[in-house]
């Protein structure tokens, strides 16, 4: 796929899925200082396959929360975006030290 086509497809996806423009994404990236907002890995570290940081959002409201690497984004999803479940997971990990 030609580079301009990939950019066009990404821009369409951002708009359709999140209501964002590519400029909105770049502003989120600046706000996050170019890193995952959980683990701190730089976008350049997670982009071996030309991936960008993932747009994290509330699945009920659609509100965009920020940018995460794919690992951290999936982890939240596996925990059903539940702060209570995450606290319990942290307590479990702390007990196992």
MARBA-3410 file (N, C-alpha, C, O; in Angstrom, 1 decimal):
97
0.8,-1.2,0.0,0.0,0.0,0.0,0.9,1.2,0.0,1.9,1.3,0.7 ~ 0.5,2.2,-0.8,1.3,3.4,-0.9,1.2,4.3,0.4,0.1,4.3,1.0 ~ 2.3,4.9,0.8,2.3,5.7,2.0,1.1,6.7,2.1,0.5,6.8,3.2 ~ 0.8,7.4,1.1,-0.3,8.4,1.2,-1.6,7.7,1.4,-2.5,8.3,2.0 ~ -1.8,6.5,0.8,-3.0,5.8,1.0,-3.2,5.4,2.5,-4.3,5.4,3.1
-2.1,4.9,3.1,-2.1,4.5,4.5,-2.5,5.7,5.4,-3.3,5.6,6.3 ~ -1.9,6.9,5.1,-2.2,8.1,5.8,-3.7,8.5,5.6,-4.4,8.8,6.6 ~ -4.2,8.4,4.4,-5.6,8.7,4.1,-6.5,7.8,4.9,-7.5,8.2,5.5 ~ -6.2,6.5,4.9,-7.0,5.5,5.6,-7.0,5.7,7.1,-8.0,5.6,7.8 ~ -5.8,6.1,7.6,-5.7,6.3,9.1,-6.5,7.6,9.4,-7.2,7.6,10.5
-6.5,8.6,8.6,-7.2,9.8,8.9,-8.7,9.5,8.9,-9.5,10.0,9.7 ~ -9.2,8.7,7.9,-10.6,8.3,7.9,-11.0,7.5,9.2,-12.1,7.8,9.7 ~ -10.1,6.6,9.6,-10.4,5.8,10.8,-10.5,6.7,12.0,-11.4,6.5,12.8 ~ -9.5,7.6,12.2,-9.5,8.6,13.3,-10.8,9.3,13.4,-11.4,9.4,14.5 ~ -11.3,9.8,12.3,-12.5,10.6,12.2,-13.7,9.8,12.5,-14.6,10.1,13.3
-13.8,8.6,11.8,-15.0,7.8,12.0,-15.1,7.2,13.4,-16.2,7.2,14.0 ~ -14.0,6.6,13.9,-14.0,5.9,15.2,-14.0,6.8,16.4,-14.7,6.6,17.4 ~ -13.2,7.9,16.3,-13.0,8.7,17.5,-13.4,10.2,17.3,-13.4,11.0,18.3 ~ -13.8,10.6,16.1,-14.2,12.0,15.9,-13.0,12.9,15.9,-13.1,14.1,16.2 ~ -11.8,12.4,15.6,-10.5,13.1,15.7,-9.9,13.4,14.3,-10.1,12.6,13.4
-9.2,14.4,14.2,-8.4,14.7,13.0,-7.0,14.3,13.3,-6.6,14.0,14.4 ~ -6.2,14.2,12.3,-4.8,13.9,12.5,-4.1,15.0,13.4,-3.2,14.7,14.1 ~ -4.5,16.2,13.2,-4.0,17.3,14.1,-4.4,17.1,15.6,-3.6,17.3,16.5 ~ -5.6,16.6,15.8,-6.1,16.2,17.2,-5.2,15.2,17.8,-4.8,15.2,18.9 ~ -4.8,14.1,16.9,-3.9,13.1,17.4,-2.6,13.7,17.8,-2.0,13.4,18.8
-2.0,14.5,16.9,-0.7,15.2,17.2,-0.8,16.0,18.5,0.2,16.0,19.2 ~ -1.9,16.6,18.8,-2.0,17.4,20.0,-2.1,16.4,21.2,-1.4,16.7,22.3 ~ -2.7,15.3,21.1,-2.7,14.3,22.1,-1.3,13.8,22.4,-0.9,13.6,23.5 ~ -0.6,13.6,21.3,0.8,13.1,21.4,1.7,14.1,22.1,2.5,13.8,22.9 ~ 1.5,15.4,21.8,2.2,16.5,22.5,1.9,16.5,24.0,2.8,16.6,24.8
0.6,16.4,24.3,0.2,16.4,25.7,0.8,15.2,26.4,1.2,15.3,27.6 ~ 0.9,14.0,25.8,1.5,12.8,26.4,3.0,12.8,26.3,3.7,11.9,26.7 ~ 3.6,13.9,25.7,5.0,14.0,25.6,5.6,12.9,24.7,6.8,12.5,24.9 ~ 4.8,12.3,23.8,5.3,11.3,22.9,5.4,9.9,23.5,6.0,9.1,22.8 ~ 4.9,9.7,24.7,5.0,8.4,25.3,3.7,7.9,25.8,2.7,8.6,25.9
3.6,6.6,26.0,2.4,5.9,26.6,2.2,6.5,27.9,3.1,6.7,28.7 ~ 0.9,6.9,28.2,0.6,7.6,29.4,0.6,6.6,30.6,0.4,7.1,31.8 ~ 0.8,5.3,30.4,0.9,4.4,31.6,2.4,4.0,31.8,2.9,4.2,32.9 ~ 3.0,3.4,30.8,4.3,2.8,31.0,5.4,3.7,30.6,6.6,3.5,31.0 ~ 5.1,4.8,29.8,6.2,5.7,29.5,7.0,5.4,28.3,8.0,6.1,27.9
6.7,4.3,27.6,7.4,3.9,26.4,7.1,4.9,25.3,6.0,5.3,25.1 ~ 8.2,5.4,24.6,8.0,6.3,23.5,7.4,5.7,22.3,7.5,4.5,22.1 ~ 6.6,6.6,21.6,6.0,6.1,20.4,6.9,5.4,19.5,6.6,4.4,18.9 ~ 8.1,5.9,19.4,9.1,5.4,18.5,9.5,3.9,18.9,9.9,3.1,18.1 ~ 9.4,3.6,20.2,9.8,2.3,20.7,8.7,1.3,20.4,9.0,0.1,20.2
7.4,1.7,20.3,6.3,0.8,20.0,6.0,0.7,18.5,5.0,0.1,18.2 ~ 6.7,1.4,17.7,6.3,1.6,16.3,7.2,0.7,15.4,7.5,1.2,14.2 ~ 7.6,-0.5,15.8,8.4,-1.3,14.9,7.7,-1.6,13.6,8.3,-1.7,12.5 ~ 6.4,-1.7,13.7,5.6,-2.0,12.5,4.8,-0.8,12.0,3.6,-1.0,11.5 ~ 5.4,0.4,12.1,4.7,1.6,11.7,3.4,1.8,12.5,2.5,2.5,12.0
3.3,1.3,13.7,2.2,1.6,14.6,2.4,2.9,15.3,3.5,3.3,15.6 ~ 1.3,3.5,15.6,1.3,4.7,16.5,0.8,4.3,17.8,0.3,3.2,18.0 ~ 0.9,5.2,18.8,0.3,4.9,20.1,-1.3,4.8,19.9,-1.8,5.4,19.0 ~ -1.9,3.9,20.7,-3.3,3.7,20.6,-4.1,4.8,21.2,-3.6,5.4,22.2 ~ -5.2,5.1,20.7,-6.1,6.1,21.3,-7.0,5.3,22.3,-7.8,4.5,21.9
-6.8,5.6,23.5,-7.6,5.0,24.6,-8.9,5.8,24.8,-8.8,7.1,24.8 ~ -10.0,5.1,24.9,-11.3,5.8,25.1,-12.2,5.0,26.0,-12.0,3.8,26.2 ~ -13.1,5.7,26.6,-14.2,5.1,27.4,-15.1,4.4,26.5,-15.7,5.1,25.6 ~ -15.4,3.1,26.6,-16.2,2.4,25.7,-17.7,2.7,25.8,-18.4,2.5,24.9 ~ -18.1,3.2,27.0,-19.5,3.6,27.2,-19.8,5.0,26.6,-20.7,5.1,25.8
-18.9,6.0,26.9,-19.2,7.3,26.5,-18.5,7.7,25.2,-18.9,8.6,24.5 ~ -17.5,7.0,24.8,-16.7,7.3,23.7,-15.6,8.4,23.9,-14.9,8.7,23.0 ~ -15.6,8.9,25.1,-14.7,10.0,25.5,-13.2,9.5,25.3,-12.9,8.4,25.9 ~ -12.4,10.3,24.6,-11.0,9.9,24.4,-10.2,10.3,25.7,-10.3,11.5,26.1 ~ -9.5,9.3,26.3,-8.8,9.6,27.5,-7.3,10.0,27.3,-6.8,10.8,28.0
-6.7,9.4,26.2,-5.3,9.7,26.0,-4.7,8.6,25.0,-5.4,7.9,24.3 ~ -3.4,8.5,25.1,-2.6,7.6,24.2,-1.9,6.6,25.0,-1.2,6.9,26.0 ~ -2.0,5.4,24.6,-1.3,4.2,25.3,-0.6,3.3,24.2,-1.0,3.3,23.1 ~ 0.4,2.7,24.7,1.0,1.6,23.8,0.0,0.5,23.7,-0.9,0.4,24.5 ~ 0.2,-0.4,22.7,-0.8,-1.5,22.5,-0.8,-2.4,23.7,-1.9,-2.9,24.0
0.3,-2.6,24.4,0.3,-3.5,25.6,-0.6,-3.0,26.7,-1.4,-3.6,27.3 ~ -0.3,-1.7,27.0,-1.1,-1.1,28.1,-2.6,-0.9,27.7,-3.5,-1.1,28.6 ~ -2.9,-0.6,26.5,-4.2,-0.5,26.0,-5.0,-1.8,26.1,-6.1,-1.9,26.6 ~ -4.3,-2.9,25.7,-4.9,-4.2,25.8,-5.1,-4.6,27.3,-6.1,-5.2,27.7 ~ -4.2,-4.3,28.2,-4.3,-4.6,29.6,-5.5,-4.0,30.2,-6.2,-4.6,30.9
-5.8,-2.7,29.9,-7.0,-2.1,30.4,-8.2,-2.8,29.9,-9.2,-3.0,30.6 ~ -8.2,-3.1,28.6,-9.3,-3.8,28.0,-9.6,-5.2,28.6,-10.7,-5.5,28.9 ~ -8.5,-5.9,28.9,-8.6,-7.2,29.5,-9.2,-7.1,31.0,-9.8,-8.0,31.5 ~ -9.0,-5.9,31.6,-9.5,-5.7,32.9,-10.9,-4.9,32.8,-11.3,-4.4,33.9 ~ -11.5,-4.9,31.7,-12.8,-4.3,31.5,-12.8,-2.8,31.9,-13.8,-2.3,32.3
-11.7,-2.1,31.8,-11.6,-0.7,32.2,-12.0,-0.5,33.6,-12.5,0.5,34.0 ~ -11.9,-1.5,34.5,-12.3,-1.5,35.8,-11.2,-1.1,36.8,-10.2,-1.8,37.0 ~ -11.3,0.1,37.4,-10.3,0.6,38.4,-10.3,-0.4,39.6,-9.2,-0.6,40.1 ~ -11.4,-0.9,40.0,-11.5,-1.8,41.1,-10.7,-3.1,40.8,-9.9,-3.6,41.6 ~ -10.9,-3.6,39.6,-10.2,-4.9,39.2,-8.7,-4.6,39.1,-7.9,-5.5,39.5
-8.3,-3.4,38.6,-6.9,-3.1,38.5,-6.3,-2.9,39.9,-5.1,-3.4,40.1 ~ -7.0,-2.3,40.9,-6.5,-2.2,42.2,-6.3,-3.6,42.8,-5.3,-3.9,43.5 ~ -7.2,-4.5,42.6,-7.1,-5.9,43.1,-5.9,-6.6,42.4,-5.2,-7.4,43.1 ~ -5.7,-6.3,41.1,-4.5,-6.9,40.5,-3.2,-6.4,41.1,-2.3,-7.2,41.2 ~ -3.2,-5.1,41.4,-2.0,-4.5,42.0,-1.7,-5.2,43.4,-0.6,-5.5,43.7
-2.8,-5.3,44.2,-2.7,-5.9,45.5,-2.2,-7.3,45.4,-1.3,-7.8,46.1 ~ -2.7,-8.1,44.4,-2.2,-9.4,44.1,-0.7,-9.5,43.8,0.0,-10.3,44.3 ~ -0.3,-8.6,42.9,1.1,-8.5,42.6,2.0,-8.1,43.7,3.1,-8.7,43.9 ~ 1.5,-7.2,44.6,2.3,-6.8,45.7,2.5,-7.9,46.7,3.5,-8.1,47.4 ~ 1.4,-8.7,46.9,1.5,-9.9,47.8,2.5,-10.9,47.4,3.1,-11.6,48.2
2.7,-11.0,46.1,3.6,-12.0,45.5,5.1,-11.6,45.5,5.9,-12.4,44.9 ~ 5.4,-10.5,46.0,6.8,-10.0,46.0,7.7,-10.9,47.0,8.9,-10.6,47.1
END
